[in-house]
Amino acid sequence: MRFSRTSTPARRRTSRLIGAVVALLTLSSLATACGSSETTTTADGKTVLRYQGQTGQVIYPELAENLGYFDKVTLQWVGDTTSGPQDIQSAATGQTEFGGAFNGAVVKLAAAGAPITSVIAYYGADKETFTGYFTVDGSPITSARDLIGKKVGMNTLGAHHEFVVREWLAQQGLTPDEIKQVELIVVPPVNTEDALRNGQIDVGALSGVFRETAVQRGGIHPLFTDESLFGAFSYGSIVLRDDFIAKNKDAVADFVQGTARAIRWAQTTPREQVIEKFKSIINARGRNENTKLAEFYKSTSIAGPGGVIADKEIQLWIDWLVRNGELDKDKLKAADIYTNEYNPYSNGTYPDGAGPDGQALGR
């Protein structure tokens, strides 16, 4: 089995520069072609929000719609996303109304000039839900320095796993030149465990069902986890285009409050009930999906109540990009990229565990 890998630092920088130029040109052309599309409404006046889903999983806007938390918007599924960066680019270019990704990817897209704003956190890491960066038992790799010249497997570059690995290496004292010597290998999640056990990679990123089943088989252990970096921490957010926000304030407010209430419902409801709800939604939408992934749900992993975004959850990655020479100092600040304006939990309007009607959402 062959996996993509990073090349020499010089070639990698050239490749990324070319890729960035192509991405910007693509973004510009797509925004011109798609970004000015008119908002669609239903016969009863609801604003239609196009989005991409995730196979075998339920995203929180879908949960909100199922729970009846939207009054002024309705969702239109247009397919499944291939990655967070792809999802938010689709939103930025007008192919969808919203998308979600790792906050570092959101910052990079915003820094490239994309007119987007994060409005609610939708995933993170905590003691129950996290990504582990695993090595095999007996491996000589026991510290960050041992990774110099070694291979780390992850599902994609330029997103959560790459940022977290590089952040951990920096926290452990490696210099930028030493960090560049750690090879990052693209490995499909379904193949990561085998690649690790067969010695094709030295460390592999495992989460969810892939982590659970790999740990059950034994013989591996985490070198570190994303939760070990910052504790309970929201890593990703849902974004909307700035022009859509400006023209559809009521729809945006309804979308965010409904999604926030759905997140809070999941945060305060027993896990077994959340899993059953996810399964019923997956079965009802008729996309010929397996519900097995839902059974591995542990927690929302979102740090803030109802997905409220903390300033540090954005600023951290702005500082990271500045430190790595990918963003000019003071070009962006966190407040330029996110808002909690529409989240009812940001100012205590709704008590924790209750919706606008005052009824309890869970235990």
JORA-V726198 format. One record per helix or strand of 3 or more residues. SS is the DSSP state (hx for helix, st for strand). FROM is the first residue (numbers start at 1). TO is the last residue. Records with the same first field share a line. If there is no record, write none. Layout:
SS->FROM-TO  FROM-TO
This chain:
hx->9-34  60-67  84-92  103-111  144-147  160-171  176-180  189-197  208-217  227-230  242-247  249-268  271-284  292-296  305-307  312-323  334-336  344-346
st->47-53  73-80  98-102  116-125  131-136  151-154  183-186  203-207  220-225  233-241
